[in-house]
Amino acid sequence: MRKPIDALFDTASFACTKCGAKAWTCSCWVKCSCGWSFENGGQCRNPVHGNLIALECPTCGRKGEAPRESHDLPGTARVVTPCPDCDKPGDRPEVLYFDKDGRQIFDDVAF
């Protein structure tokens, strides 16, 4: 069944704010996976991209998100480390950092 909002959008005349072409017929804008749009060649400005880091447990596969911390390496988008349920007392778990393209980030500090 067709919703009234669909009919409203069919009659509306949306246009690109940059070139004036009918909306989504030009290449001026790109749709981000978060649902926001941004200028072609630019980056999405949704603040969620800068404030949250994806977390993943290598043991059980549990996934989540957490706010960015001051100790996170620059450019970090995903951290792979054991979750509290899988972390064994006394172990020093390995923490792996990855950027938004899936490339591992290494800390330059040598111990």
Backbone as CSV, one residue per row, in Angstrom:
resi,resn,N_x,N_y,N_z,CA_x,CA_y,CA_z,C_x,C_y,C_z
1,MET,0.831,-1.174,0.000,0.000,0.000,0.000,0.884,1.250,0.000
2,ARG,0.541,2.184,-0.818,1.300,3.417,-0.946,0.970,4.363,0.223
3,LYS,2.008,4.965,0.805,1.835,5.874,1.925,1.649,7.303,1.418
4,PRO,0.909,8.131,2.136,0.711,9.522,1.722,2.016,10.301,1.560
5,ILE,3.007,9.991,2.393,4.280,10.709,2.293,4.947,10.446,0.939
6,ASP,4.769,9.220,0.393,5.350,8.897,-0.910,4.749,9.772,-1.999
7,ALA,3.448,9.980,-1.955,2.782,10.838,-2.940,3.275,12.274,-2.827
8,LEU,3.502,12.732,-1.619,4.013,14.083,-1.411,5.387,14.248,-2.045
9,PHE,6.261,13.275,-1.842,7.606,13.346,-2.417,7.564,13.262,-3.943
10,ASP,6.605,12.530,-4.496,6.469,12.433,-5.954,6.133,13.782,-6.578
11,THR,5.373,14.612,-5.865,4.959,15.900,-6.426,5.939,17.021,-6.106
12,ALA,6.850,16.794,-5.152,7.827,17.827,-4.787,8.909,17.919,-5.857
13,SER,9.490,19.075,-5.968,10.548,19.300,-6.959,11.857,19.573,-6.218
14,PHE,12.632,18.507,-5.979,13.915,18.656,-5.306,14.998,18.899,-6.346
15,ALA,15.907,19.830,-6.042,16.995,20.152,-6.971,18.320,20.173,-6.223
16,CYS,19.379,19.898,-6.956,20.734,19.951,-6.406,21.024,21.389,-5.987
17,THR,21.586,21.564,-4.809,21.889,22.906,-4.313,23.145,23.486,-4.952
18,LYS,23.901,22.652,-5.673,25.117,23.141,-6.327,24.891,23.488,-7.796
19,CYS,24.275,22.561,-8.540,24.164,22.772,-9.994,22.729,23.022,-10.464
20,GLY,21.738,22.749,-9.608,20.346,22.990,-9.964,19.657,21.849,-10.678
21,ALA,20.387,20.784,-10.997,19.786,19.621,-11.666,18.806,18.934,-10.720
22,LYS,17.918,18.117,-11.279,16.987,17.356,-10.454,17.801,16.539,-9.445
23,ALA,17.322,16.506,-8.212,18.050,15.843,-7.128,18.432,14.412,-7.480
24,TRP,19.672,14.057,-7.154,20.249,12.726,-7.335,20.416,12.315,-8.795
25,THR,20.359,13.282,-9.733,20.630,12.951,-11.135,22.010,13.447,-11.545
26,CYS,22.630,14.263,-10.700,23.975,14.765,-10.991,24.984,14.011,-10.123
27,SER,26.238,14.371,-10.235,27.275,13.707,-9.429,27.881,14.664,-8.410
28,CYS,27.136,15.691,-8.040,27.640,16.685,-7.090,27.705,16.157,-5.657
29,TRP,26.846,15.180,-5.328,26.736,14.699,-3.958,26.901,13.189,-3.898
30,VAL,27.424,12.724,-2.764,27.625,11.293,-2.515,26.856,10.936,-1.254
31,LYS,26.213,9.779,-1.247,25.473,9.303,-0.075,26.426,8.459,0.781
32,CYS,26.563,8.824,2.041,27.419,8.087,2.972,26.651,6.890,3.522
33,SER,27.365,5.904,4.007,26.726,4.719,4.587,25.925,5.063,5.843
34,CYS,26.205,6.205,6.464,25.469,6.616,7.663,24.127,7.249,7.313
35,GLY,23.901,7.538,6.029,22.652,8.142,5.608,22.763,9.616,5.257
36,TRP,23.839,10.266,5.670,24.041,11.670,5.332,24.598,11.773,3.919
37,SER,24.537,12.951,3.337,25.120,13.218,2.018,26.234,14.242,2.161
38,PHE,27.197,14.180,1.254,28.290,15.146,1.279,28.761,15.417,-0.144
39,GLU,29.463,16.536,-0.321,29.931,16.919,-1.640,30.911,15.891,-2.196
40,ASN,30.767,15.589,-3.476,31.662,14.659,-4.154,33.099,15.154,-3.998
41,GLY,33.994,14.289,-3.571,35.386,14.649,-3.336,35.655,15.088,-1.910
42,GLY,34.600,15.249,-1.104,34.753,15.669,0.289,34.588,14.503,1.237
43,GLN,34.344,14.816,2.492,34.121,13.804,3.518,32.808,14.087,4.230
44,CYS,32.184,13.036,4.713,30.943,13.169,5.464,31.237,13.940,6.754
45,ARG,30.338,14.844,7.113,30.521,15.665,8.311,29.670,15.195,9.491
46,ASN,29.100,14.006,9.369,28.320,13.467,10.478,29.258,13.287,11.669
47,PRO,28.973,13.917,12.808,29.892,13.842,13.946,30.099,12.437,14.487
48,VAL,29.201,11.527,14.199,29.363,10.154,14.694,30.631,9.511,14.130
49,HIS,31.057,9.918,12.946,32.265,9.342,12.356,33.521,9.693,13.143
50,GLY,33.536,10.839,13.772,34.723,11.257,14.489,34.733,10.897,15.956
51,ASN,33.580,10.593,16.525,33.496,10.403,17.965,33.406,8.947,18.415
52,LEU,33.018,8.044,17.531,32.869,6.644,17.919,33.869,5.758,17.200
53,ILE,34.337,4.756,17.897,35.249,3.762,17.327,34.579,2.404,17.442
54,ALA,34.649,1.630,16.362,34.084,0.282,16.373,34.998,-0.636,17.190
55,LEU,34.390,-1.501,17.990,35.139,-2.466,18.804,34.793,-3.874,18.335
56,GLU,35.786,-4.757,18.364,35.565,-6.144,17.955,36.419,-7.074,18.799
57,CYS,35.785,-8.130,19.304,36.505,-9.141,20.073,36.977,-10.232,19.113
58,PRO,38.281,-10.535,19.077,38.773,-11.564,18.164,38.399,-12.983,18.596
59,THR,38.004,-13.157,19.847,37.684,-14.482,20.367,36.238,-14.885,20.082
60,CYS,35.285,-14.048,20.497,33.876,-14.412,20.341,33.181,-13.666,19.202
61,GLY,33.845,-12.633,18.644,33.259,-11.882,17.543,32.301,-10.789,17.971
62,ARG,32.163,-10.592,19.276,31.272,-9.533,19.789,31.710,-8.185,19.222
63,LYS,30.714,-7.361,18.836,31.003,-6.052,18.257,30.252,-4.973,19.008
64,GLY,30.798,-3.788,18.978,30.161,-2.658,19.627,30.836,-1.371,19.208
65,GLU,30.475,-0.290,19.853,31.073,1.012,19.607,31.373,1.664,20.944
66,ALA,32.390,2.521,20.926,32.751,3.249,22.138,33.240,4.639,21.754
67,PRO,33.088,5.603,22.656,33.616,6.940,22.368,35.134,6.902,22.204
68,ARG,35.632,7.761,21.363,37.078,7.877,21.142,37.739,8.309,22.454
69,GLU,38.867,7.687,22.774,39.621,7.999,23.990,40.918,8.707,23.608
70,SER,41.508,9.404,24.542,42.738,10.159,24.267,43.907,9.239,23.915
71,HIS,43.894,7.985,24.372,45.000,7.068,24.094,44.849,6.330,22.746
72,ASP,43.708,6.496,22.070,43.532,5.849,20.762,44.468,6.479,19.743
73,LEU,45.040,5.645,18.893,45.968,6.154,17.880,45.234,7.028,16.872
74,PRO,45.876,8.072,16.354,45.231,8.940,15.358,44.768,8.136,14.142
75,GLY,43.572,8.426,13.658,43.034,7.744,12.483,42.332,6.429,12.788
76,THR,42.253,6.058,14.065,41.626,4.793,14.432,40.129,4.817,14.163
77,ALA,39.658,3.779,13.462,38.231,3.616,13.213,37.713,2.338,13.867
78,ARG,38.628,1.357,14.087,38.223,0.066,14.669,39.337,-0.453,15.558
79,VAL,38.955,-0.995,16.714,39.899,-1.597,17.650,39.506,-3.054,17.844
80,VAL,40.479,-3.948,17.710,40.260,-5.380,17.941,41.010,-5.756,19.217
81,THR,40.241,-6.153,20.227,40.799,-6.543,21.517,39.772,-7.422,22.233
82,PRO,40.196,-8.314,23.115,39.232,-9.176,23.799,38.207,-8.371,24.603
83,CYS,36.954,-8.818,24.550,35.888,-8.185,25.329,36.054,-8.605,26.795
84,PRO,35.344,-7.960,27.714,35.469,-8.325,29.133,35.158,-9.796,29.419
85,ASP,34.248,-10.410,28.648,33.905,-11.817,28.872,35.030,-12.759,28.441
86,CYS,35.808,-12.368,27.449,36.863,-13.240,26.906,38.248,-12.914,27.451
87,ASP,38.414,-11.750,28.050,39.708,-11.350,28.593,40.022,-12.183,29.832
88,LYS,41.172,-12.829,29.829,41.560,-13.681,30.955,42.359,-12.869,31.967
89,PRO,42.027,-13.020,33.251,42.766,-12.285,34.284,44.262,-12.589,34.211
90,GLY,45.056,-11.560,34.321,46.508,-11.739,34.302,47.113,-11.662,32.915
91,ASP,46.310,-11.823,31.868,46.830,-11.723,30.505,47.006,-10.258,30.125
92,ARG,47.939,-10.030,29.243,48.096,-8.695,28.662,47.609,-8.800,27.220
93,PRO,46.334,-8.485,26.978,45.759,-8.706,25.657,46.377,-7.811,24.581
94,GLU,46.452,-8.364,23.387,46.941,-7.602,22.245,45.812,-6.684,21.770
95,VAL,46.150,-5.437,21.511,45.192,-4.457,21.014,45.630,-4.057,19.610
96,LEU,44.743,-4.277,18.636,45.050,-3.938,17.246,44.191,-2.761,16.818
97,TYR,44.803,-1.798,16.150,44.115,-0.600,15.679,44.036,-0.625,14.159
98,PHE,42.875,-0.220,13.597,42.676,-0.191,12.151,42.050,1.136,11.742
99,ASP,42.413,1.615,10.538,41.813,2.850,10.037,40.507,2.540,9.321
100,LYS,39.852,3.567,8.762,38.541,3.387,8.134,38.588,2.509,6.893
101,ASP,39.787,2.335,6.300,39.941,1.486,5.119,40.374,0.067,5.467
102,GLY,40.460,-0.235,6.771,40.813,-1.581,7.211,42.304,-1.841,7.321
103,ARG,43.115,-0.806,7.119,44.577,-0.966,7.243,44.979,-0.859,8.709
104,GLN,45.876,-1.755,9.123,46.309,-1.741,10.515,47.188,-0.516,10.766
105,ILE,46.985,0.109,11.925,47.773,1.256,12.350,48.717,0.773,13.444
106,PHE,49.983,1.152,13.323,50.964,0.737,14.301,51.416,1.936,15.122
107,ASP,51.625,1.706,16.412,52.136,2.743,17.293,53.649,2.843,17.060
108,ASP,54.145,4.042,16.871,55.582,4.234,16.599,56.431,4.204,17.846
109,VAL,55.800,4.121,19.012,56.553,4.115,20.251,57.113,2.723,20.498
110,ALA,58.431,2.635,20.695,59.076,1.345,20.977,59.252,1.197,22.479
111,PHE,59.003,0.011,22.979,59.167,-0.242,24.415,60.474,-0.922,24.661
